[in-house]
Amino acid sequence: MFVVYCAVCDRRTLLGVDEVDWVENLARGMISVSGHCPRGHEVVVLTGDAFTPHEDPRYFGPAPRVWTKPLARLRAWLRARLRGRLRSRFEVSRDLPGPFYRF
């Protein structure tokens, strides 16, 4: 079964084995399946290995430890500095105002 979109009907439907009229190899890894939607309009589905998602070949994995370790130290240092400044300027309160409580 295939999920097909009929542009004339403007809806998606299931194309079963009985509704398939023609299967054709267009190129390596590309298959064309043609048939009719339940209302009789022609629909075509392109499928095959060419349409399956693959990993991005440009992704080489996580950053090397040479970069992540110094960045983690810098991030921790910045957090400590910013927390001290924010606490001195604003009062931190985690209590909810009265209208937010349910009794």
HELIX and SHEET records of a PDB file:
HELIX    1   1 VAL A   17  GLU A   19  5                                   3    
HELIX    2   2 ASP A   49  PHE A   51  5                                   3    
HELIX    3   3 ARG A   65  ARG A   89  1                                  25    
HELIX    4   4 GLY A   98  PHE A  100  5                                   3    
SHEET    1   A 2 PHE A   2  CYS A   6  0                                        
SHEET    2   A 2 ARG A  11  LEU A  15 -1                                        
SHEET    1   B 3 VAL A  20  ALA A  27  0                                        
SHEET    2   B 3 MET A  30  HIS A  36 -1                                        
SHEET    3   B 3 GLU A  42  THR A  47 -1                                        
END                                                                             
